[in-house]
Amino acid sequence: MSGRPERDLERLLGMDPLPELWGSHGLEHRSRDGAYRARELSPAAVAHLAEASSWIRSRGWGALLEEKPFGLALHSRGASTEEFSRARQETSAAWSEAFASVGLRPLEFDGGLEWRPPGDKGEVVARILSGMDPGAALAYLGDDRTDEDAFLALGGRGLGVLVRPEVRETAADVWIRPPGELITFLERWEQTTSST
């Protein structure tokens, strides 16, 4: 599960066969048998996103913009704090009302802001949990603020693992640093779960 588009996950994983994939914070789903489902945007939402994208580019912030399958994101990477702050504030002021009118909402993530339909990683975790054996061993690993909904959705049925260089306030059960502690965790998880 990722905030990235599902097609990017396929490419990055390069696996055959692919595992079950949830992209765009759960708005896209590719099952293990290859069936693909995605939430549809209304024509009005598509039009607003296209107009906002052109508007953002016309102000010189194209390098901060990522057009996603279900929304737009502004990224702070590669920008000065002042430039990103200005782009974020002016875009929010100009487009928040229009976006809200077509069901798009702002989503804060580490390093930016995205406007997208409602839905989060916690909803996906709840859906997956509903189809699992209550005694199944499971862990959710994440590094972003958008993973907090998933940590909360575990509700004690699995281990929430915050994976990032620095600790921050989190609903996760444990914190590990990548890459060394992450590799060790995955090796131990495989050993433990494959022997049961």
N, C-alpha and C positions, 0 to 999 in steps of 0.2 A: 504494500500500500504506500502510495506516495502522492505528494502534491503535483508531481510531474504528470504530463499527459501519458496515457497508457502506451501510445506508440513509442514514446521515448524509453519507457521501461523495457519494452520488447527489445529495442535496439541495444540498450545498455547491458541487459542481462545476457543477450546472445545465447540463450539456452534452447535446447530442443530435446524434449518438449518443454514448453513454457509452463511455469506454475500458474496458479490462479493469480490474477493481477487486478488491483484496484488503482486506477489513476485519477488524477484531478481531485484529490481528497475524497474519493469515493463516488464521484459523479460518473465514472466510467468503470466497467467491470468486464474482464475477459475471464471466462470460466476455464477450467482445466481442459474441457473438450473443445475450446476455441471459440465458443459462442460469445459474441460481443454485444453489450448493452450499454447505452449511455442516456443520460437525461437530455431532453431536448430543450433548447432555448426558444423562446417565442420570437417571431419575426421582429417585434418591437425591441426586444433585448439585443438581438443581432444588430439591428440598425443603430441603436445607441452605442454599442461597443465599437462599431466601425467609425461612427462620427467622433467618439471620444479618442480613438486611436489617432485619427487624422489631426484632431485638435492638439493632442499631446505632441505629436511630431512637428506640427507647425510652430510650436513654442521652443523647439530645439532640444526636447527631452527624449528623442527617439532611442538614444543609447540606454536609457533607463527603462524603456518599455518592453514588456514581454506580452505578446498576444497569445493567449491560451485558448484551448478549445471551448471554454465556457466563461471566459472573462478576460480581464486585463490585469497585469501586475506592473507596479513600479518597483524597481530594485535600486537599492542604495549602492551596490557594489560598483566601483569605478567612478563614483561621483563624490564631489565634496559634500560635507554635511549640509552646507548652505544650499547647494544646488538641489539635493534630494529633498530637503525640507520645503523649499519653495515649490518644486514640482508637485510634491504631495499635497501641500496646502492649497495650491491653486487648482489642481485637478479635483480635489475633494469639494472645494467651493463651487466649481463650475458644473460638476457632474453627479454629485451625491444624490441630489433630488431626482434627477432623471433616472439614475440607476435604480434607486429605491422604487420608483414607479413601475419598473418592469421586473421587480423581484430580485435585483442584484444587491448584495450587501458587501460591506468592506470586511476583509479578513486580514488581520495583522499576522505577519510571519517574520522570522528572523531575517532582517535585511530588507524589509519592504512591506508593501500593502497591495492586496489584490481585491478586485471587485468581482463577485461571482454569485451563483445561485446558492441558496441555503443548503446545508449538508456538510457533515464533517466526518473526520476519521472515527470519532466515537460511535457514530451511527453504524459504520461498517463493522467495527469491533462487536457491537451489540448483535448485529445480524449474524456474524460468524459464530459468536458464542451460542446463539439460539439453536444452531444446528450441530453443536459439538457435545460429546459425552462430557458430563460434568466433571469427571475425573481426569480429563485429558490434560497433559502437560503443555502449557503454552506461555509464551513470553511475547511482549510487544516492546520493540526497541525503537526509539526515536530521539531526535535531537532538537526539533523545532517547537516553537510555541503551539503550532497546529497539532502536535502530538498529544497535548495535554488532555484533549477530549477523549482520546483513545485510552490514555492511562486511567482516567476516571471511569470509563465504560467497563474496564476489566472487573471492577467491583469485587476484588479479592479472588477472582477465578484464575488469575494468571499473574505473572511477574511483569511489572512495568519497569523498563530500564531506560534511563536517560543516558544518551551516548553523546558526550561533547567534551571538549578540552577543559571547560570551566563549569563548575556546578552553578545552578541557579535554582530559584524556588520552583518546585515541581510537585506534581501528584504521583510521579514515579516512585517505585519502591526502593530502587537503588540507582546509583550513578557510577558510570565507568568512563574511562578516558580512552579515546581511540588513538592509535590503532591497536597498541599492544593489549590493553585490557579487553578490548572488543574481541580480538582474535582468541584470547584465552577463554573468554566467556563462551564463544561459539564452539570451541573445541570441547569444553567441559559439558556444554548443553548436549552436543551430539553424543558424547560418551554416555552421559547419564540417561538420555531418552532412548538411545538405541539398545541399552541393556535391560530396559523394562518391558 
